Amino acid sequence: MIKEWNLLRTIACLSIVFLHSTSQVGLATGFPQSEYYQLLRTILCYATPTFVVLSEVILANRYPDKLPENFWSKRFKWILAPYVSFAIIDAFISYKMSPTFDLGEKMLKNLFLGEFEGYFVLIIFQFYLLHYFVTKYRLSMNWLVPVSILAMVFHFKILEGNIPFVQEHIAFFKIPFTAWFAYFTIAYVIGRHYKKLSKMFLQYKWWTLAGVVVSLLVVFVLFEAGYTSVGSRRIDLLPLTIAISVAVMAWGQLMPNFKVINVISSYSFGIYFLHWQLQRYFGADIAGLFENTFTRVFGLFFISLAGSMLIIFLFSKLPFGSFVVGNTNRKVPKKKEMKLSRAA
């Protein structure tokens, strides 16, 4: 695995845990009367699309022409199985916290509509299918990239509109890949041409930071104009997500290969699922241990992160552990492996 990809996955993972820490503290003790608190939360929503982007970057880099024969079996085992496990766990925790929940209905909605924090897995599996069709039929990105951007804009306009049918069945309209289509095409281009693009990213590393600043300004301007929704389905998060991803891919090439980054990266899939359940169940109690919003957020962040990693470590020792917390046995990137990956 290329080390800057591990770095990007780790940063996105920590951003998600921090975002949800701000959410749970706000729910437990009240949200601060500061628009910048909400702005920070809006910016942190870049993290989930980053996971989706990175999955396709890696896929396009490893399998630029076709998917291998064992591709689907591995994804069912280490990605879909944990998704199903936590869809069920989330339903039971929801019922435990509020017995008025219809347990069976909640379970079905989690599984088929992604109505819990694992919804991004449904997006990733749609990306797998898109990748299959793109490679099989040699679809050109020259026309697919602009088409995907237009499709995303159109999809968001539908979601934000006042069409009664859409609003009544909003859960169904949040799942289709068209809401994330541009992430796929741009990530595909980056992954397929990563050997060349990574050198360009490094050469223009200062410009990548400028891209992050400009994309942050776009989010800020739209936020000030009244576009204040906190969620990953925001069209202004597209340039921010790509800009941050490119910047990390550029600067990450210069960083040492820290073991802690590789460990968090290998645990990231399980952390994504677990931290939310720990936070929603224990968040109010943990927040009560601290005196102000700042310490509460950071306290919940570190405790839920450490707790998630401990549970993942223990589960990874069990024979069935990977079916719950995903595969944690990723190899630590070495210099030779990184060179081979870049040449792919």
C-alpha positions in Angstrom: 0.0 0.0 0.0 1.3 3.5 -0.9 2.1 5.4 2.3 0.3 8.6 1.4 -2.9 6.6 0.9 -2.6 5.3 4.4 -2.1 8.8 5.6 -5.2 10.0 3.7 -7.2 7.2 5.1 -6.0 8.0 8.6 -6.7 11.7 8.3 -10.2 11.0 7.0 -10.9 8.5 9.7 -9.8 10.9 12.5 -11.9 13.7 10.9 -15.0 11.5 11.0 -14.5 10.6 14.7 -13.9 14.2 15.5 -17.0 15.3 13.5 -19.2 12.9 15.3 -17.7 13.9 18.6 -18.9 17.5 17.9 -22.3 16.1 17.1 -22.7 13.9 20.2 -21.5 16.6 22.5 -23.9 19.0 20.9 -26.8 16.6 21.3 -25.8 15.8 25.0 -25.1 19.4 26.2 -26.5 21.7 23.5 -24.7 23.1 20.5 -22.7 26.3 21.1 -24.2 29.5 19.8 -21.4 30.0 17.3 -21.8 29.7 13.6 -18.1 28.7 13.3 -18.8 25.5 15.3 -21.3 24.5 12.6 -18.9 25.7 9.9 -16.2 23.4 11.3 -18.7 20.5 11.4 -19.6 21.2 7.7 -16.0 21.2 6.6 -15.3 17.9 8.5 -18.0 16.3 6.4 -15.4 16.0 3.6 -14.2 12.9 5.4 -16.8 10.4 4.2 -16.5 11.3 0.5 -12.7 11.0 1.0 -13.1 7.3 2.0 -15.2 6.8 -1.1 -12.7 8.6 -3.3 -9.7 6.6 -1.9 -11.5 3.3 -2.4 -11.8 4.0 -6.2 -8.3 5.5 -6.4 -6.8 2.2 -5.1 -9.2 0.2 -7.3 -8.3 2.0 -10.5 -4.6 1.8 -9.7 -4.6 -1.9 -8.9 -7.1 -3.0 -11.5 -7.0 -0.5 -14.4 -8.2 -3.0 -17.0 -10.5 -5.6 -15.2 -11.4 -6.9 -11.8 -9.7 -10.2 -10.7 -11.7 -13.4 -10.2 -11.6 -13.3 -6.4 -12.6 -9.6 -6.2 -16.2 -10.0 -5.2 -15.6 -12.8 -2.6 -13.1 -10.6 -0.7 -15.4 -7.6 -0.7 -18.3 -9.6 0.5 -16.2 -11.1 3.3 -14.4 -8.0 4.5 -16.7 -5.1 3.5 -20.2 -6.3 3.1 -20.2 -8.7 6.1 -19.1 -5.9 8.5 -21.7 -3.7 7.0 -24.4 -6.3 7.7 -23.1 -6.9 11.2 -23.2 -3.2 12.1 -26.6 -2.6 10.4 -27.9 -5.2 12.9 -25.9 -3.9 15.8 -27.1 -0.3 15.1 -30.7 -1.5 15.0 -30.4 -3.2 18.4 -28.7 -0.2 20.0 -31.4 2.1 18.5 -34.0 -0.1 20.1 -32.2 -0.2 23.4 -32.0 3.5 23.5 -35.6 4.0 22.4 -37.9 1.0 22.7 -40.5 2.8 20.5 -38.4 1.8 17.5 -39.7 -1.0 15.3 -36.7 -3.2 15.5 -37.4 -5.2 12.4 -38.2 -2.1 10.3 -35.1 -0.4 11.5 -33.0 -3.4 10.6 -34.4 -3.6 7.1 -33.8 0.2 6.6 -30.3 -0.1 7.8 -29.5 -3.0 5.5 -31.2 -1.8 2.3 -31.3 2.0 2.6 -28.1 2.5 4.7 -30.0 4.4 7.4 -27.0 4.4 9.7 -23.4 5.6 9.6 -22.4 2.7 7.4 -24.3 4.0 4.3 -21.1 4.8 2.5 -20.6 1.0 1.9 -23.6 1.0 -0.4 -22.0 3.8 -2.4 -18.7 1.9 -2.6 -20.3 -1.2 -3.9 -22.0 0.9 -6.6 -18.6 2.2 -7.4 -17.3 -1.4 -7.8 -20.1 -2.0 -10.4 -19.2 1.3 -12.1 -15.6 0.3 -12.2 -16.5 -3.0 -13.8 -18.5 -1.4 -16.6 -15.9 1.4 -17.2 -13.1 -1.2 -17.6 -15.2 -3.7 -19.5 -16.5 -1.2 -22.1 -13.5 1.1 -22.1 -15.6 4.1 -21.3 -13.7 7.4 -21.8 -13.3 9.8 -18.9 -13.1 12.7 -21.4 -16.9 12.7 -21.5 -17.8 10.7 -18.4 -16.2 13.3 -16.0 -18.3 16.3 -17.1 -21.4 14.1 -17.4 -20.8 12.8 -13.8 -20.5 16.4 -12.5 -23.7 17.4 -14.2 -25.4 14.3 -12.8 -24.3 15.2 -9.3 -25.6 18.8 -9.6 -28.9 17.6 -10.9 -29.2 15.0 -8.2 -28.5 17.5 -5.4 -31.1 19.9 -7.0 -33.7 17.2 -6.8 -32.8 16.4 -3.1 -32.9 20.1 -2.2 -36.1 20.7 -4.1 -39.7 20.7 -2.9 -41.0 17.8 -5.0 -43.5 16.0 -2.8 -42.7 12.5 -4.1 -38.9 13.0 -3.6 -39.4 14.4 0.0 -41.7 11.5 0.8 -39.2 8.9 -0.3 -36.1 10.9 0.5 -34.3 7.8 1.9 -34.4 6.1 -1.5 -33.0 9.2 -3.3 -30.0 9.4 -1.1 -28.5 6.1 -2.1 -28.1 6.1 -5.9 -24.5 6.6 -7.2 -25.5 9.7 -9.1 -25.2 11.7 -5.9 -21.5 10.7 -5.8 -20.8 10.1 -9.5 -18.1 12.8 -9.9 -16.2 11.4 -7.0 -16.0 8.1 -8.9 -14.8 9.5 -12.2 -12.2 11.9 -10.7 -10.9 9.2 -8.4 -10.7 6.8 -11.3 -8.6 9.2 -13.3 -6.2 9.8 -10.3 -5.9 6.1 -9.6 -5.4 4.9 -13.2 -2.7 7.5 -13.8 -1.2 7.7 -10.3 2.4 7.1 -11.3 2.4 10.2 -13.4 0.0 12.3 -11.3 1.8 11.6 -8.0 4.9 13.2 -9.4 2.9 16.2 -10.6 1.2 16.5 -7.2 4.7 16.5 -5.5 6.1 19.0 -8.0 3.3 21.4 -7.4 2.8 20.6 -3.7 2.4 24.3 -2.7 -0.3 24.7 -5.3 -2.2 21.8 -3.8 -2.4 23.8 -0.5 -3.7 26.7 -2.5 -6.4 24.4 -3.8 -7.4 23.5 -0.3 -7.6 27.2 0.7 -9.7 28.1 -2.3 -12.1 25.2 -1.8 -12.4 26.1 1.9 -13.3 29.6 0.9 -16.1 28.3 -1.4 -17.6 26.4 1.5 -17.3 29.5 3.8 -19.0 31.8 1.2 -21.8 29.4 0.7 -22.2 28.8 4.4 -22.4 32.6 5.0 -25.0 32.8 2.2 -27.3 30.4 4.1 -26.2 26.9 2.8 -25.6 25.7 6.3 -26.6 22.0 6.2 -24.2 19.6 7.9 -23.8 16.5 5.9 -21.7 14.8 3.2 -24.2 15.4 0.4 -23.1 19.0 -0.4 -21.9 19.9 -3.9 -19.3 22.3 -2.4 -17.7 19.3 -0.7 -16.7 17.9 -4.1 -13.8 20.4 -4.7 -12.9 20.4 -1.0 -12.6 16.6 -0.9 -10.6 16.4 -4.1 -8.3 19.3 -3.0 -7.6 17.8 0.4 -7.0 14.3 -1.1 -4.6 15.7 -3.7 -2.7 17.8 -1.1 -2.3 14.7 1.2 -1.1 12.6 -1.7 1.4 15.3 -2.5 2.8 16.1 1.0 2.4 12.5 2.2 5.1 11.4 -0.1 7.6 13.5 1.9 6.5 12.2 5.3 8.2 9.3 7.1 6.4 6.0 7.3 4.9 6.3 10.8 3.7 3.0 12.3 0.8 4.8 14.1 -0.6 6.0 10.8 -0.5 2.5 9.3 -2.2 1.0 12.4 -5.0 3.6 12.4 -5.3 3.1 8.6 -5.7 -0.6 8.9 -8.3 -0.2 11.7 -10.1 2.7 9.9 -13.0 0.6 8.5 -13.8 -0.8 11.9 -13.3 2.5 13.6 -15.8 4.1 11.3 -18.5 1.6 12.3 -17.6 1.3 16.0 -16.9 4.8 17.2 -20.4 6.0 16.3 -22.0 3.3 18.4 -19.8 4.0 21.4 -20.4 7.7 21.1 -24.1 7.5 20.9 -24.4 5.0 23.8 -21.8 6.6 26.1 -21.4 10.1 24.7 -23.6 11.9 27.3 -21.8 10.1 30.2 -18.4 11.0 28.8 -19.4 14.6 28.1 -20.4 14.9 31.7 -16.9 14.2 32.8 -15.6 17.5 31.3 -16.4 21.1 31.9 -16.7 22.8 28.6 -17.4 22.1 24.9 -13.7 22.1 23.9 -12.7 19.5 26.5 -15.9 17.5 26.0 -15.3 17.2 22.2 -11.7 16.2 22.6 -12.4 13.9 25.5 -15.1 12.0 23.6 -12.8 11.9 20.5 -9.9 10.3 22.2 -12.0 7.9 24.4 -14.2 6.7 21.5 -11.1 6.3 19.3 -9.1 4.3 21.8 -12.2 2.2 22.7 -12.9 1.4 19.1 -9.3 0.4 18.5 -9.2 -1.8 21.5 -12.4 -3.6 20.5 -11.1 -4.0 16.9 -7.8 -5.4 18.2 -9.6 -8.0 20.4 -12.1 -8.9 17.7 -9.3 -9.3 15.1 -7.9 -12.2 17.2 -11.2 -14.1 16.8 -11.7 -16.5 13.8 -14.8 -14.6 12.7 -13.4 -11.1 13.6 -12.9 -9.9 10.1 -16.6 -10.4 9.4 -17.4 -7.8 12.1 -14.5 -5.3 12.1 -13.1 -5.9 8.6 -9.7 -6.9 7.5 -7.0 -5.4 9.8 -4.1 -7.4 8.3 -2.9 -4.8 5.7 0.8 -4.9 5.1 2.9 -2.0 6.3 4.2 -0.2 3.1 7.8 -0.7 2.4 10.0 1.2 -0.1 10.0 -1.7 -2.6 6.2 -2.2 -2.3 5.6 1.6 -2.8 7.7 1.6 -6.0 5.8 -1.4 -7.4 2.4 0.2 -6.5 3.4 3.5 -8.2 4.4 1.6 -11.3 1.1 -0.1 -11.6 
